[in-house]
Amino acid sequence: MHDLLLEKDLLSQKIKTLYFEFPEIKKWFTQISIPVISENMTLQELFDSLSVLWFRDSGLAQNEVLAVIKNIIDDSKKSVQNEMPRIKNITVLGGTDKTGKPELLMLELKPGDVYGVTGLTGSGKTRFLEDIEYIAEGDSPSGRKVLINGKMPSENEREIFENHLCACLSQSMNFVLELSCNDFISLHAECRKNGLSKNQLNELKKQVIDCANNLAGEKIDGNSIITQLSGGQSRSLMIADIALVSDSPVVLIDEPENAGIDKDEILSLLASKGKIVLVSTHDPVIALSCPKRIVIKNGAVNSILETTVEEKKLLGELKQFDSKLKNIRNCIRDGKYAC
C-alpha cells in the first residue's frame, strides 16, 4: 500500500483497505460528508456514485479529492520513515556549575532506570531536567550535552524527537480546553496510538481512569471536565496518561509531592512500563524510594548515590510516619477530629 505510485492503482483500491491503512482518509471523508454506500467498493466506484450535486455543494472536484487522498498517503509515508528510533540509552555529559567550574559528569540512563533528583531550592534541579527535555548540545546555561544512543542527534533526528522524547509533569499545570476526561484521552490516543478500534479505545479510556483513581484521593470519572479537576486529580490523570497512552520513553516529573497523590504508586507504575524516570523532589520518601538519586549543588551534579540498606530501613520508618500524617490529613479534610 505504501508503494502506490500510479493513479489507476489508487483508484482500484477498496475503500475498506484505504480506511485500514490510512485512518486519516476515513476521518476526512466524514468531515466532508462523502456518502460511502459500501466500504467494499473501490475508490473509482465511490467517485462514480457521487452526484454532480454533491461535487457542487462540497466545492470539490474529483481531482481535488484525489489530491488530498494522495497527500494523506504521502504524509503517512513520511511518518513511517521518520519513526522515532528505539531509545537504548541517554547520556548526560557535564557542563559547568554556576561559577564556571567544570561538572565532572557522564551519566548513562537506560529504560527502566528511576532516579530521584535532589538539592536545595534554586540548586538547578529543574535546569537538569530541562537539559534532557530539550536535548542540550552545550547551548543551555549549564553547558551540558545530551547524547541519544551514544551520539549527538542530527537535525533530522531532533525533529523526530521533538515532543516525543520526554513526557513532562511540571510543578504547575493548567488545562485550557473544556473537554471531558474521556475526550482528552481519546484525542491523545489518536495522536500516539494509530489504528485503535472503538473497543480498544474504550478499554484504554477505562484503564487510564482506573489508574488515575488508584493514585488520587477523590475519584474522577470519564465524564469529569478536565478544567474542573483539582491539582491532585489533574496530576493523577496525567501520570496515568503518560504511563498508558504516551509513547515517550523518558518521564520527567518536577515536585510530585505537592499534589496529594500516592507516591509509591507513581514510581512503580512508570518503572513497570520500561520508561526512564527522573523525579525532582524535596520529599525524602520519594527520594529514598528511588534506587538512585542525583544530588544537585550550585547548578551542577555533585554526586550520584545508590539507596543503601540503612536508608531502606529508614524509608520504612518514614513511610509509617507518612501514613499517619496522611490519615490525619484525611480526617481533617473529612471534617473529623484529627485521629
LUMMAR-93016 format. One record per residue: x, y, z of N, C-alpha, C in turn. Coordinates in steps of 0.1 Angstrom, whole numbers, plus 2048, in hexadecimal, padded with zeros to 3 digits. Example, Ala and Ser with C-alpha at 12.3 -4.5 7.8 and 13.67 -1.06 7.14 Angstrom:
2
(node (884 7C7 84E) (87B 7D3 84E) (884 7DF 84E)) (node (880 7EA 847) (889 7F5 847) (881 800 84F)) 
***
This chain:
339
(node (808 7F4 800) (800 800 800) (809 80D 800)) (node (814 80C 807) (81C 818 808) (824 81B 7FB)) (node (822 812 7F1) (829 814 7E4) (81F 817 7D9)) (node (814 81D 7DD) (80A 821 7D2) (810 82D 7CB)) (node (813 82A 7BE) (81A 835 7B6) (810 83A 7AB)) (node (809 831 7A6) (800 834 79A) (7F2 837 79F)) (node (7EC 841 798) (7DE 845 79C) (7D5 83A 79A)) (node (7D6 832 78F) (7CD 827 78D) (7CE 81C 798)) (node (7DA 81A 79D) (7DB 811 7A9) (7D3 816 7B5)) (node (7D4 823 7B7) (7CD 829 7C2) (7BE 828 7C0)) (node (7B9 82B 7B4) (7AB 82A 7B1) (7A5 81C 7B3)) (node (7AE 812 7B1) (7A9 804 7B2) (7A9 7FF 7C0)) (node (7AE 806 7C9) (7AE 802 7D7) (7A0 803 7DD)) (node (79D 7F9 7E6) (790 7F9 7EC) (791 803 7F8)) (node (785 809 7FA) (784 813 805) (788 80D 812)) (node (784 801 815) (787 7FB 823) (796 7F9 824)) (node (79D 7F6 819) (7AC 7F5 819) (7B2 802 81C)) (node (7AE 80D 816) (7B3 81A 818) (7B0 81F 826)) (node (7A4 81C 82C) (7A1 81F 839) (7AA 818 843)) (node (7AD 80B 841) (7B6 804 84A) (7C4 809 84A)) (node (7C9 80B 83D) (7D7 810 83C) (7D9 81E 840)) (node (7CF 827 83D) (7D0 835 840) (7C3 83A 847)) (node (7C3 839 854) (7B7 83D 85B) (7B3 84C 859)) (node (7BD 854 855) (7BA 862 853) (7B1 864 847)) (node (7B1 85B 83D) (7A8 85C 832) (79A 85B 836)) (node (797 851 83F) (78A 84F 844) (785 85C 84C)) (node (78E 861 854) (78B 86D 85B) (787 879 852)) (node (78F 87A 847) (78D 885 83E) (780 883 836)) (node (77D 877 832) (771 874 82B) (765 878 834)) (node (766 875 841) (75B 879 84A) (759 888 84B)) (node (765 88F 84C) (764 89D 84D) (75D 8A4 841)) (node (760 89F 835) (75A 8A5 829) (74D 89E 824)) (node (749 894 82D) (73C 88E 82B) (73B 886 81D)) (node (745 87E 81A) (744 876 80E) (73B 86A 811)) (node (731 868 809) (728 85D 80C) (72E 850 807)) (node (733 848 810) (739 83B 80C) (72E 830 80D)) (node (72A 82B 802) (71F 821 802) (724 814 808)) (node (730 810 804) (735 803 809) (745 805 809)) (node (74B 800 814) (759 800 815) (760 7F6 80C)) (node (758 7ED 806) (75D 7E3 7FD) (75F 7E9 7EF)) (node (759 7F5 7EC) (75B 7FB 7DF) (769 801 7DE)) (node (76E 802 7D1) (77B 808 7CE) (77A 817 7CF)) (node (785 81E 7CF) (785 82C 7CF) (77F 831 7C2)) (node (781 82B 7B7) (77B 82F 7AA) (76C 82D 7AB)) (node (767 822 7B1) (759 820 7B2) (753 82B 7BB)) (node (75A 82F 7C5) (755 839 7CE) (753 846 7C6)) (node (75D 84A 7BE) (75D 856 7B7) (751 855 7AD)) (node (74F 84A 7A7) (744 848 79D) (736 849 7A3)) (node (736 846 7B0) (729 846 7B7) (725 854 7BC)) (node (72F 85D 7BC) (72C 86B 7C1) (725 873 7B7)) (node (71B 87A 7BB) (713 882 7B2) (71A 890 7AF)) (node (716 896 7A4) (71A 8A3 7A0) (717 8AD 7AB)) (node (70B 8AB 7B1) (707 8B3 7BC) (710 8B3 7C8)) (node (715 8A7 7CB) (71F 8A6 7D6) (72B 8AD 7D3)) (node (731 8AC 7C7) (73D 8B3 7C4) (73B 8C2 7C4)) (node (72F 8C6 7C0) (72C 8D5 7C0) (72B 8DA 7CE)) (node (724 8D3 7D7) (722 8D7 7E5) (72F 8D7 7ED)) (node (737 8CD 7EA) (744 8CC 7F1) (74E 8D6 7EC)) (node (74C 8DB 7E0) (756 8E4 7DA) (763 8DD 7D6)) (node (762 8D0 7D5) (76E 8C8 7D1) (76C 8C1 7C4)) (node (777 8BF 7BC) (777 8B7 7B0) (77D 8AA 7B3)) (node (77B 8A0 7AB) (780 893 7AD) (790 893 7AF)) (node (796 89B 7A6) (7A5 89B 7A6) (7AA 8A2 7B3)) (node (7A2 8AB 7B9) (7A5 8B1 7C6) (7A4 8A7 7D2)) (node (799 89F 7D1) (798 895 7DB) (7A3 88B 7DA)) (node (7A6 887 7CE) (7B1 87E 7CC) (7BF 883 7D1)) (node (7C1 890 7CF) (7CD 896 7D3) (7CF 896 7E2)) (node (7C4 899 7E9) (7C4 898 7F8) (7C7 88A 7FD)) (node (7C1 880 7F7) (7C4 872 7FA) (7D2 86F 7F8)) (node (7D8 873 7ED) (7E6 871 7EA) (7EF 878 7F5)) (node (7EB 884 7F9) (7F3 88B 803) (7F3 884 811)) (node (7E7 87E 814) (7E6 876 820) (7EF 86A 820)) (node (7EF 864 814) (7F8 858 813) (807 85C 813)) (node (80A 867 80D) (818 86B 80D) (81C 86F 81B)) (node (814 876 823) (817 87A 831) (819 86D 839)) (node (811 863 836) (812 856 83E) (820 850 83B)) (node (824 850 82F) (831 84B 82B) (83C 852 833)) (node (83B 85F 833) (846 867 83A) (845 864 849)) (node (839 862 84F) (838 85E 85D) (83F 851 860)) (node (83D 847 857) (844 83A 859) (853 83C 858)) (node (858 844 84E) (866 846 84C) (86C 84D 858)) (node (864 856 85E) (86A 85E 869) (866 858 876)) (node (863 84C 877) (85F 845 884) (86B 846 88E)) (node (867 84A 89A) (872 84C 8A4) (879 83E 8A7)) (node (886 83F 8A6) (88E 832 8A9) (88C 82E 8B8)) (node (88F 821 8BA) (88E 81C 8C8) (899 822 8D0)) (node (896 827 8DC) (8A0 82D 8E5) (8A7 822 8ED)) (node (8B3 820 8EA) (8BB 816 8F2) (8C1 81D 8FE)) (node (8C6 829 8FD) (8CB 830 908) (8CC 83F 905)) (node (8CC 847 90F) (8CE 856 90F) (8DA 859 918)) (node (8E3 860 912) (8EF 864 91A) (8F0 873 91C)) (node (8F1 877 929) (8F3 885 92C) (901 888 92F)) (node (907 891 927) (915 895 929) (916 8A3 930)) (node (91E 8A4 93A) (91F 8B0 943) (923 8BC 93B)) (node (91E 8C7 941) (921 8D5 93C) (929 8DC 947)) (node (923 8E6 94D) (92A 8EE 958) (920 8F1 962)) (node (925 8F4 96E) (91C 8F9 979) (919 908 977)) (node (913 90E 981) (910 91C 980) (91C 926 980)) (node (927 920 985) (933 929 986) (93C 926 97A)) (node (938 91D 971) (941 919 966) (94A 90E 968)) (node (949 908 974) (951 8FC 977) (94C 8F0 96F)) (node (955 8E8 969) (951 8DC 961) (948 8D2 969)) (node (93E 8CD 962) (935 8C3 969) (93A 8B5 963)) (node (940 8AE 96C) (946 8A1 968) (93B 896 968)) (node (935 895 95C) (929 88C 95C) (928 885 94E)) (node (925 878 94F) (921 870 943) (917 866 948)) (node (90B 86A 948) (900 862 94E) (8F8 85B 942)) (node (8F8 84D 943) (8F1 846 939) (8E3 841 93F)) (node (8D9 844 938) (8CB 840 93C) (8C6 836 933)) (node (8C0 82B 938) (8BA 820 930) (8AC 81E 933)) (node (8A4 818 92A) (896 815 92D) (894 80D 93A)) (node (88B 812 942) (888 80C 94F) (88F 812 95A)) (node (899 81B 957) (8A0 822 962) (897 82C 969)) (node (898 82D 976) (890 837 97D) (89A 83F 986)) (node (89B 84C 984) (8A4 854 98C) (89C 85F 993)) (node (89F 862 9A0) (89B 86E 9A6) (8A5 879 9A4)) (node (8A0 885 9A2) (8A9 890 9A0) (8A7 89A 9AC)) (node (8B1 89B 9B4) (8AF 8A2 9C1) (8B9 8AE 9C2)) (node (8B6 8B7 9CB) (8BF 8C3 9CC) (8B6 8CE 9D2)) (node (8BD 8D8 9D8) (8B6 8E4 9DD) (8AE 8EB 9D3)) (node (8A4 8F3 9D7) (89D 8FC 9CE) (8A7 905 9C7)) (node (8A6 906 9BA) (8AF 90E 9B2) (8BC 908 9AE)) (node (8BE 8FB 9B2) (8CB 8F5 9AF) (8CC 8F1 9A1)) (node (8C1 8F0 999) (8C3 8EC 98B) (8BC 8DF 987)) (node (8B3 8DA 98F) (8AC 8CE 98C) (8A4 8CF 97F)) (node (89C 8DA 97E) (893 8DB 973) (89C 8DD 966)) (node (8A7 8E4 967) (8B0 8E6 95C) (8B5 8D9 957)) (node (8B8 8D0 960) (8BD 8C3 95C) (8B3 8BB 954)) (node (8A6 8BC 958) (89B 8B5 951) (899 8BC 943)) (node (89A 8C9 943) (898 8D0 936) (8A3 8CD 92C)) (node (8AF 8CB 931) (8BA 8C7 928) (8B7 8BA 921)) (node (8B1 8B1 928) (8AE 8A4 922) (8A2 8A6 919)) (node (898 8AD 91D) (88C 8AF 915) (88F 8B5 907)) (node (898 8BF 907) (89B 8C7 8FB) (8A7 8C1 8F4)) (node (8AD 8B6 8F9) (8B8 8AF 8F3) (8C3 8BA 8F1)) (node (8C8 8BF 8FC) (8D2 8C9 8FC) (8DE 8C5 8F4)) (node (8E4 8CF 8ED) (8F0 8CC 8E6) (8FB 8D7 8E9)) (node (8FC 8DA 8F6) (905 8E4 8FB) (900 8F2 8F9)) (node (8F3 8F3 8F6) (8ED 900 8F3) (8E4 906 8FF)) (node (8E3 8FE 90A) (8DB 903 915) (8E4 909 920)) (node (8DF 910 92A) (8E7 917 934) (8F1 90D 93B)) (node (8ED 900 93C) (8F6 8F7 942) (902 8F2 93A)) (node (900 8F3 92C) (90A 8EF 923) (90B 8E0 921)) (node (900 8D9 926) (900 8CA 925) (8FD 8C6 917)) (node (901 8B9 914) (8FD 8B3 907) (8F6 8A6 90A)) (node (8EC 8A3 901) (8E4 897 903) (8E6 88E 8F6)) (node (8EA 882 8F8) (8EC 879 8ED) (8E0 86F 8ED)) (node (8DC 86B 8E1) (8D1 861 8E0) (8D7 855 8D9)) (node (8D7 849 8DF) (8DD 83D 8DA) (8EB 83F 8D6)) (node (8F2 847 8DF) (901 848 8DE) (906 853 8D5)) (node (8FC 85B 8CF) (901 866 8C6) (8F8 872 8C7)) (node (8FD 87D 8C2) (8F5 889 8C1) (8EB 887 8B6)) (node (8DE 88A 8B8) (8D5 888 8AD) (8D7 892 8A2)) (node (8D4 88E 896) (8D4 897 88A) (8C8 8A0 88A)) (node (8C8 8AA 881) (8BD 8B3 881) (8B0 8AC 87E)) (node (8B1 8A2 875) (8A5 89A 871) (8A0 892 87D)) (node (8AA 88C 884) (8A6 884 890) (8A0 88D 89B)) (node (8A5 899 89C) (89F 8A3 8A6) (891 8A6 8A3)) (node (88E 8A7 896) (880 8A9 892) (877 89D 896)) (node (87D 891 894) (875 885 898) (873 885 8A7)) (node (87D 888 8AF) (87C 887 8BD) (873 892 8C3)) (node (872 89D 8BC) (86B 8A8 8C1) (85D 8A4 8C5)) (node (859 8A8 8D2) (84C 8A4 8D7) (849 896 8D9)) (node (853 88D 8D7) (851 87F 8D8) (85B 878 8E2)) (node (867 87E 8E4) (871 878 8ED) (86C 878 8FB)) (node (868 883 900) (864 885 90E) (856 888 911)) (node (850 882 91B) (843 886 920) (846 88D 92D)) (node (841 899 92F) (845 8A2 93A) (839 8A5 943)) (node (83B 8A5 94F) (831 8A8 959) (837 8B3 962)) (node (833 8C0 960) (839 8CB 967) (832 8CE 974)) (node (838 8D7 97C) (832 8DB 989) (824 8E1 987)) (node (823 8E9 97D) (816 8F0 97A) (811 8EC 96D)) (node (804 8E8 96C) (7FE 8E4 95F) (7F0 8E8 95F)) (node (7EB 8ED 954) (7DD 8F1 952) (7D8 8EC 945)) (node (7CC 8E5 945) (7C6 8E2 939) (7BE 8EE 934)) (node (7BE 8EF 926) (7B7 8FA 920) (7AA 8F6 919)) (node (7AA 8EB 912) (79F 8E7 90A) (794 8E1 914)) (node (787 8E4 911) (77C 8DF 918) (779 8D1 913)) (node (780 8C7 917) (77E 8B9 913) (77B 8B0 91F)) (node (774 8A6 91C) (772 89B 926) (77F 893 926)) (node (781 88C 931) (78D 883 932) (78D 879 927)) (node (782 874 923) (781 86A 918) (785 870 90B)) (node (781 87D 909) (784 883 8FC) (793 887 8FC)) (node (798 88B 907) (7A7 88E 908) (7AF 882 905)) (node (7AB 876 90B) (7B3 86A 909) (7B2 866 8FA)) (node (7A6 867 8F4) (7A3 863 8E6) (7AC 86B 8DD)) (node (7AD 878 8DF) (7B5 881 8D7) (7C4 87D 8D7)) (node (7C8 87B 8E3) (7D6 877 8E5) (7D9 869 8DF)) (node (7D0 860 8E0) (7D1 853 8DB) (7D2 853 8CB)) (node (7CA 85C 8C5) (7CA 85E 8B7) (7D8 862 8B2)) (node (7DF 86B 8BA) (7EC 870 8B6) (7F7 865 8B8)) (node (7F5 85D 8C3) (800 854 8C7) (7FE 845 8C3)) (node (7F2 841 8C1) (7EF 833 8BF) (7E6 832 8B3)) (node (7EC 830 8A7) (7E4 82F 89B) (7DD 822 899)) (node (7D1 822 893) (7CB 816 890) (7C3 80F 89B)) (node (7C1 815 8A6) (7B9 80F 8B1) (7AA 80E 8AC)) (node (7A5 802 8AF) (796 800 8AD) (78E 807 8B7)) (node (781 808 8B5) (779 80F 8BF) (779 808 8CC)) (node (779 7FB 8CC) (779 7F3 8D8) (787 7F5 8DF)) (node (792 7F5 8D8) (79F 7F7 8DE) (7A0 805 8E4)) (node (79A 80F 8DD) (79B 81C 8E3) (793 81D 8EF)) (node (787 817 8F0) (77F 818 8FC) (786 811 907)) (node (78C 806 904) (794 7FE 90F) (79F 807 914)) (node (7A6 80E 90B) (7B1 816 90F) (7AC 822 918)) (node (7A1 828 914) (79C 833 91D) (799 82E 92B)) (node (793 822 92B) (78F 81C 938) (79C 81A 941)) (node (7A6 814 93A) (7B3 812 941) (7B9 81E 947)) (node (7B9 829 93F) (7BF 836 943) (7B8 83B 94F)) (node (7AA 83B 94E) (7A2 841 959) (7A4 838 966)) (node (7A4 82B 965) (7A6 822 970) (7B4 825 976)) (node (7BE 826 96D) (7CC 829 972) (7CD 836 979)) (node (7C6 840 974) (7C6 84D 97B) (7C0 84D 988)) (node (7B5 846 989) (7AE 844 996) (7B6 83C 9A0)) (node (7BF 834 99B) (7C7 82C 9A4) (7D2 835 9AB)) (node (7D5 841 9A4) (7DF 84A 9A9) (7D9 855 9B1)) (node (7CD 85A 9AD) (7C7 865 9B4) (7BE 862 9C0)) (node (7BB 86C 9C7) (7B2 86B 9D3) (7A3 86B 9CE)) (node (79F 877 9C9) (791 878 9C5) (790 872 9B7)) (node (786 86A 9B4) (785 863 9A8) (780 86C 99C)) (node (784 868 990) (77F 86F 984) (779 864 97B)) (node (770 869 972) (76B 85F 968) (76D 865 95A)) (node (76A 85D 950) (76D 861 943) (766 86E 93E)) (node (75B 871 945) (753 87D 941) (757 889 948)) (node (761 888 952) (766 894 959) (76C 89D 94F)) (node (76A 8AA 951) (770 8B4 948) (77E 8B7 94E)) (node (788 8B7 945) (796 8B8 94A) (799 8C5 950)) (node (793 8D0 94B) (795 8DD 951) (790 8DE 95F)) (node (787 8D5 963) (781 8D5 971) (788 8CC 97A)) (node (792 8C5 976) (799 8BC 97F) (7A2 8C3 989)) (node (7A4 8BD 994) (7AD 8C3 99E) (7BC 8C1 99A)) (node (7C5 8C7 9A1) (7D3 8C5 99E) (7D7 8B6 99E)) (node (7D3 8AF 9A9) (7D6 8A1 9AA) (7D0 899 9A0)) (node (7C3 89C 99C) (7BD 894 992) (7C3 896 984)) (node (7C7 8A3 981) (7CE 8A6 975) (7DB 89E 974)) (node (7E3 89E 97F) (7EF 897 97F) (7ED 888 97D)) (node (7E3 883 983) (7E1 874 982) (7DD 871 974)) (node (7D4 879 96E) (7D0 876 960) (7DC 877 957)) (node (7E5 881 959) (7F0 882 950) (7FA 877 951)) (node (7FC 872 95E) (805 867 960) (800 85A 95A)) (node (7F3 858 95B) (7ED 84C 955) (7EE 84D 946)) (node (7EC 859 941) (7EC 85B 932) (7FB 859 92D)) (node (805 85E 935) (813 85C 931) (816 84D 931)) (node (811 846 93B) (814 837 93C) (80E 82F 931)) (node (801 832 92E) (7F9 829 926) (7F7 82E 917)) (node (7F8 83B 915) (7F6 840 908) (802 845 901)) (node (80A 84D 908) (816 853 902) (820 849 8FD)) (node (826 84C 8F2) (831 843 8ED) (83F 849 8F1)) (node (83F 854 8F8) (84C 85A 8FC) (854 850 905)) (node (861 84E 902) (868 844 90A) (86E 84A 917)) (node (86E 858 918) (873 85E 924) (868 866 92B)) (node (867 865 938) (85E 86C 940) (865 875 94A)) (node (862 882 949) (868 88C 952) (85D 892 95B)) (node (85F 890 968) (855 895 972) (85B 89F 97B)) (node (855 8AB 97C) (85A 8B5 985) (851 8B7 991)) (node (856 8B4 99D) (84F 8B5 9A9) (841 8AF 9AA)) (node (840 8A1 9AA) (833 89B 9AA) (82D 89A 9B8)) (node (834 89E 9C3) (82F 89C 9D0) (825 8A6 9D4)) (node (823 8B1 9CD) (819 8BB 9D1) (80B 8B8 9CC)) (node (809 8AD 9C5) (7FC 8AA 9BF) (7F3 8A1 9C7)) (node (7F8 89C 9D2) (7F0 893 9DA) (7EC 886 9D3)) (node (7F6 880 9CC) (7F4 873 9C5) (7FD 869 9CA)) (node (7FA 85C 9C8) (802 851 9CD) (810 851 9C7)) (node (81A 853 9CF) (828 855 9CB) (82E 848 9C6)) (node (82C 83D 9CD) (831 830 9C9) (82C 82B 9BC)) (node (81F 82D 9BA) (818 829 9AE) (81E 830 9A2)) (node (821 83C 9A3) (826 844 997) (833 83D 992)) (node (83C 83A 99B) (849 835 996) (848 826 991)) (node (840 81E 998) (83F 810 994) (837 80F 987)) (node (82D 818 985) (825 818 979) (82E 81B 96D)) (node (835 826 96E) (83D 82B 962) (849 821 960)) (node (84F 81C 96A) (85B 813 968) (856 806 962)) (node (84A 802 965) (845 7F5 95F) (842 7F6 950)) (node (842 803 94B) (83F 805 93D) (84D 806 935)) (node (858 804 93C) (865 805 935) (869 812 931)) (node (865 81D 938) (869 82A 935) (875 82F 93E)) (node (87C 838 939) (886 83F 941) (87F 84A 949)) (node (880 849 956) (879 852 95F) (882 85A 967)) (node (881 868 967) (888 871 96F) (87E 879 977)) (node (880 879 984) (876 881 98D) (87E 88B 995)) (node (87B 897 992) (881 8A2 99B) (878 8A3 9A7)) (node (87E 8A2 9B3) (876 8A1 9BF) (87E 8A7 9CB)) (node (876 8AC 9D5) (87B 8AF 9E2) (876 8A5 9EC)) (node (86D 89C 9E8) (867 892 9F1) (870 886 9F4)) (node (874 884 A00) (87E 879 A03) (878 86B A00)) (node (86A 86A A01) (864 85D 9FD) (866 85A 9EE)) (node (864 864 9E6) (865 862 9D8) (874 860 9D4)) (node (87D 868 9DA) (88B 867 9D7) (891 859 9DB)) (node (88D 854 9E6) (892 847 9EB) (88B 83C 9E4)) (node (880 83E 9DE) (879 834 9D7) (87F 831 9C9)) (node (887 83A 9C5) (88F 839 9B8) (89B 831 9BB)) (node (89F 827 9B2) (8AB 81F 9B4) (8B8 828 9B4)) (node (8B7 833 9AD) (8C3 83D 9AC) (8BD 84B 9AD)) (node (8C6 854 9B1) (8C2 862 9B1) (8CE 86B 9AD)) (node (8CB 875 9A5) (8D4 87E 9A0) (8D4 88B 9A9)) (node (8DF 88E 9AF) (8DF 89A 9B8) (8E5 8A6 9B1)) (node (8DD 8B1 9B0) (8E1 8BD 9A9) (8E5 8C7 9B3)) (node (8F1 8CD 9B1) (8F5 8D9 9B9) (8FB 8E3 9B0)) (node (8F7 8F0 9B3) (8FD 8FB 9AC) (8FD 8FA 99D)) (node (8F2 8F4 998) (8EF 8F3 989) (8F6 8E7 982)) (node (8FC 8DE 98A) (903 8D2 984) (900 8C6 98C)) (node (902 8BA 986) (900 8AD 98D) (90C 8AB 996)) (node (909 8AB 9A3) (914 8A9 9AD) (917 89B 9B0)) (node (90D 892 9AF) (90F 884 9B2) (903 87C 9AD)) (node (905 86F 9AB) (8FB 866 9A8) (8FB 85A 9B2)) (node (8F1 859 9BA) (8F1 850 9C5) (8E7 844 9C2)) (node (8EB 838 9C7) (8E2 82D 9C7) (8DC 82C 9D5)) (node (8CF 828 9D5) (8C8 827 9E2) (8CE 81B 9E9)) (node (8D3 81E 9F6) (8D9 813 9FD) (8CF 80B A05)) (node (8D4 800 A0B) (8CB 7F7 A13) (8C6 7FF A1F)) (node (8CF 807 A25) (8CB 810 A31) (8C0 81A A2D)) (node (8C1 820 A21) (8B7 829 A1C) (8AA 822 A19)) (node (8AB 816 A15) (89E 80F A12) (897 80C A1F)) (node (89E 809 A2A) (898 808 A37) (892 815 A3C)) (node (899 820 A39) (894 82D A3D) (888 830 A35)) (node (888 82B A28) (87C 82E A20) (870 827 A25)) (node (871 81B A2B) (866 814 A31) (860 81C A3C)) (node (869 822 A45) (864 82B A50) (85D 837 A4A)) (node (863 83D A40) (85E 849 A3A) (850 847 A35)) (node (84E 83B A2F) (841 838 A29) (836 836 A34)) (node (83B 831 A3F) (831 830 A4A) (82D 83E A4F)) (node (836 847 A51) (833 854 A55) (82B 85B A4A)) (node (82E 859 A3D) (827 85F A32) (818 85A A32)) (node (817 84D A35) (809 847 A35) (801 84D A40)) (node (807 84F A4C) (800 855 A57) (7FC 864 A53)) (node (805 86B A4D) (802 878 A49) (7F7 879 A3F)) (node (7F7 86F A36) (7ED 86E A2C) (7DF 86C A32)) (node (7DF 863 A3C) (7D2 860 A43) (7CD 86D A4A)) (node (7D6 874 A51) (7D2 880 A58) (7CD 88A A4D)) (node (7D4 88B A42) (7D0 895 A38) (7C2 891 A33)) (node (7BF 884 A30) (7B2 880 A2B) (7A7 883 A35)) (node (7AA 880 A42) (7A0 883 A4D) (79C 892 A4D)) (node (7A6 89A A4C) (7A4 8A9 A4C) (79C 8AD A40)) (node (7A0 8A7 A34) (799 8AA A28) (78A 8A6 A28)) (node (788 89B A30) (77A 895 A30) (772 89B A3B)) (node (778 8A5 A42) (770 8AC A4C) (770 8A5 A5A)) (node (779 89C A5C) (77A 895 A68) (785 89B A71)) (node (785 897 A7E) (790 89A A86) (79D 892 A82)) (node (7A8 898 A83) (7B5 891 A80) (7B6 884 A87)) (node (7B8 879 A80) (7B7 86C A86) (7C5 865 A84)) 
***
